[in-house]
Amino acid sequence: MKKIGITVIRSISFFLGWAILVSILPLSSSKEQAIWRLWAEITPLLAIAAFTLGFWLAEKKNVKLHLFDDPVKGMSLGVITGIVWLAIPVLIMYAAKIIHFDGTNSISLFPVWLLAVFLNTIMQELLVRGYLYQMLKQKHNMIVATIVTTILFTALHGGAFEAGVIPVLNVLTMSLLMTVVLEYSGSIIAPVIMHFLWNGIGALVLGGVSLADDYPNLFITTFTGNDILSGGICKIEGSIVVLIVNVALISLFIFLQKKK
């Protein structure tokens, strides 16, 4: 019980400490929305980097973070799997005439917006599958680490709960997919790249993935048809097609991991 209590206190301190630090860090005063958003993504990333370093040093470097292990494998796996992960549901929905492209928007400072998405992705993965996941895995086991971090990741995407069961299941299985890819690849690089491609292409380009309200999208995209297939207000992330793809990829990586 003492071991569990220490772990609970350490986990809560890590997350709440990060949240408090983020809340007191200053926001940008820039009137350029892209610059404002970039700074809004930099501050929580700096905060989680500081807390990761601090807790890692407090553990006397005994927790292996696996941040940069086998970078070539991580990058290759992340790019290939990330593209497949997004392309399959988009192509299925497009072929079923659920997705309609009605033109394009003009986006000022598009590379800055893309960088902001990338930094946000790194922050999320460090927060969920960085120190916290590895500490729980080392102190207890992989199942405990997976359950706790999946609950945290799902809670961070609380808007899904207002949209229905399928969006919640999609968020949950997305987190599980990132975890099995982390375990298979051996580092956080692959999940970061996959997550970035999902948000960067899915949101900034296709307009079918939900980010902060001020993020623009290049294509003017509409989703029609049954909410179960089209995703309703959650668009791609609310579609049962994504749920099926998530489960299939999770199963594939579990099989590959066992085979390895």
C-alpha positions in Angstrom: 0.0 0.0 0.0 2.9 2.4 0.8 4.3 1.8 -2.7 0.9 2.5 -4.3 0.4 5.6 -2.2 3.8 7.0 -3.2 3.1 6.4 -6.8 -0.3 8.1 -6.6 1.2 11.2 -4.9 4.0 11.3 -7.4 1.6 11.0 -10.4 -0.8 13.7 -9.0 2.1 16.0 -8.2 3.5 15.6 -11.7 0.3 16.4 -13.5 -1.1 19.1 -11.2 2.3 20.8 -10.9 2.5 21.0 -14.7 -1.1 22.3 -14.9 -0.5 25.0 -12.3 2.7 26.1 -14.0 1.0 26.3 -17.3 -1.8 28.4 -15.8 0.6 31.1 -14.5 2.9 31.3 -17.5 2.3 34.5 -19.5 0.5 34.4 -22.9 1.7 36.2 -26.0 0.5 39.8 -26.6 1.0 39.4 -30.4 -2.0 40.4 -32.5 -1.0 37.9 -35.1 -3.1 34.8 -34.3 -0.5 32.3 -35.6 2.2 33.8 -33.3 -0.2 33.9 -30.4 -1.1 30.2 -30.9 2.6 29.3 -31.3 3.4 30.8 -27.9 0.3 29.2 -26.4 1.8 25.8 -27.4 5.3 26.6 -26.4 4.5 27.4 -22.8 2.9 24.0 -21.8 5.7 22.2 -23.7 8.4 24.1 -21.8 6.5 23.3 -18.6 6.2 19.6 -19.2 9.9 19.5 -20.3 10.9 21.1 -17.0 8.7 18.8 -14.9 10.0 15.7 -16.8 13.6 16.7 -16.2 12.9 17.6 -12.6 11.1 14.3 -11.7 13.7 12.3 -13.7 16.5 13.9 -11.7 14.6 13.4 -8.5 14.4 9.7 -9.3 18.2 9.8 -9.7 17.8 9.0 -13.4 16.5 5.5 -12.6 13.4 5.9 -14.8 14.3 5.3 -18.4 12.3 7.8 -20.5 13.0 6.3 -24.0 12.8 9.6 -25.7 15.3 9.2 -28.4 16.0 5.4 -28.7 16.5 4.2 -32.2 15.4 7.4 -33.9 15.6 6.1 -37.5 13.1 3.3 -36.7 10.9 5.6 -34.7 10.7 8.2 -37.5 10.2 5.6 -40.3 7.5 3.8 -38.3 5.8 7.0 -37.3 5.6 8.4 -40.8 4.4 5.2 -42.5 1.9 4.2 -39.8 0.7 7.8 -39.3 -0.1 8.1 -43.0 -1.8 4.8 -43.1 -3.7 5.5 -39.9 -5.3 8.7 -41.4 -5.5 7.7 -45.1 -7.6 4.6 -44.6 -10.6 6.3 -42.9 -10.4 9.4 -45.1 -10.3 7.4 -48.3 -13.2 5.1 -47.1 -15.3 8.1 -46.1 -14.5 9.9 -49.4 -15.4 6.8 -51.5 -18.7 6.6 -49.5 -19.4 10.2 -50.4 -19.3 11.2 -46.7 -16.5 13.7 -47.1 -16.9 16.6 -49.6 -14.2 19.1 -50.5 -15.8 22.5 -51.4 -12.7 24.7 -52.0 -9.8 26.0 -50.0 -9.1 28.7 -47.5 -6.1 31.1 -47.5 -4.0 30.7 -44.4 -1.5 33.3 -43.3 1.7 31.9 -41.8 0.8 28.3 -42.4 4.2 26.9 -41.4 3.8 28.7 -38.0 0.4 27.0 -37.5 2.0 23.7 -38.5 4.9 24.2 -36.0 2.3 25.0 -33.3 0.5 21.7 -34.0 3.8 19.8 -33.8 4.8 21.4 -30.4 1.3 20.6 -29.1 1.8 17.0 -30.1 5.1 16.7 -28.4 3.6 18.2 -25.3 0.7 15.8 -25.2 2.9 12.7 -25.7 5.5 13.9 -23.1 2.7 14.5 -20.6 1.0 11.1 -21.1 3.7 8.7 -22.4 6.9 10.3 -21.2 7.9 10.2 -17.5 4.5 9.3 -16.2 4.0 6.2 -18.3 7.6 5.0 -17.8 7.5 5.6 -14.1 4.3 3.7 -13.7 5.6 0.9 -15.9 8.8 0.6 -13.9 7.3 0.9 -10.5 4.3 -1.3 -11.2 3.7 -2.8 -14.7 2.7 -2.0 -18.2 -1.0 -2.6 -17.6 -1.1 -0.1 -14.8 0.8 2.4 -16.9 -1.5 1.9 -19.8 -4.7 2.2 -17.8 -3.7 5.4 -16.0 -2.3 7.2 -19.0 -5.2 6.2 -21.2 -7.6 7.6 -18.6 -5.5 10.8 -18.5 -5.4 11.1 -22.3 -9.1 10.6 -22.6 -9.8 13.1 -19.9 -7.7 15.7 -21.7 -10.0 15.3 -24.7 -13.1 15.8 -22.6 -15.1 17.3 -25.4 -15.6 13.8 -26.8 -17.9 13.0 -23.9 -20.4 15.5 -25.1 -20.5 14.0 -28.6 -21.3 10.4 -27.7 -19.9 6.9 -27.2 -18.0 6.5 -30.5 -16.0 9.7 -30.1 -15.0 8.6 -26.6 -14.0 5.1 -27.8 -12.0 6.7 -30.6 -10.0 8.9 -28.2 -9.5 5.9 -25.9 -8.3 3.6 -28.7 -6.1 6.4 -30.1 -4.3 6.5 -26.8 -4.0 2.7 -26.7 -2.6 2.8 -30.3 0.0 5.4 -29.3 1.0 3.2 -26.4 1.4 -0.1 -28.3 3.4 1.8 -31.0 5.6 3.2 -28.2 6.2 -0.3 -26.9 6.9 -1.7 -30.3 9.2 1.1 -31.5 11.0 1.5 -28.2 10.8 5.3 -28.1 8.3 8.1 -28.0 9.4 9.3 -31.5 6.9 7.2 -33.4 3.9 8.1 -31.4 4.8 11.8 -31.7 5.1 11.7 -35.4 1.8 9.6 -35.8 0.0 12.1 -33.5 1.4 15.0 -35.4 0.4 13.7 -38.8 -3.1 13.0 -37.5 -3.5 16.5 -36.2 -1.5 18.3 -38.8 -3.1 16.8 -41.9 -6.4 15.9 -40.3 -7.0 19.3 -38.8 -4.9 22.0 -40.6 -5.3 20.5 -44.1 -8.5 18.5 -44.1 -10.5 20.3 -41.4 -11.7 17.0 -40.1 -10.0 16.8 -36.7 -10.8 19.0 -33.7 -8.1 21.2 -32.3 -8.3 24.6 -30.5 -11.0 26.7 -32.1 -8.6 29.3 -33.5 -6.8 26.7 -35.7 -7.6 27.2 -39.4 -8.0 24.6 -42.1 -6.8 24.6 -45.7 -9.7 22.7 -47.3 -13.3 23.7 -46.9 -14.7 20.3 -45.9 -18.2 19.1 -45.2 -19.3 15.7 -43.8 -22.8 14.4 -44.6 -24.7 11.2 -43.9 -25.4 9.1 -40.9 -23.6 10.4 -37.8 -22.1 7.0 -37.0 -20.2 7.1 -40.3 -19.7 10.8 -40.7 -18.7 11.4 -37.1 -21.3 14.2 -36.6 -19.9 17.2 -34.9 -16.6 15.4 -34.2 -16.2 14.7 -38.0 -13.4 12.1 -38.6 -12.7 11.5 -34.9 -16.4 10.7 -34.3 -16.7 8.1 -37.1 -17.0 4.4 -36.4 -14.6 3.9 -39.4 -11.8 5.4 -37.3 -12.7 3.1 -34.4 -12.4 0.0 -36.6 -9.0 1.2 -38.0 -7.8 2.0 -34.5 -8.7 -1.5 -33.2 -7.1 -3.1 -36.3 -3.9 -1.3 -35.9 -3.8 -2.0 -32.2 -4.2 -5.7 -32.9 -1.5 -5.6 -35.6 1.1 -4.0 -33.3 0.2 -6.3 -30.4 0.8 -9.3 -32.8 4.1 -7.8 -34.1 5.3 -7.1 -30.5 4.5 -10.7 -29.5 6.2 -12.0 -32.6 9.3 -9.9 -31.9 
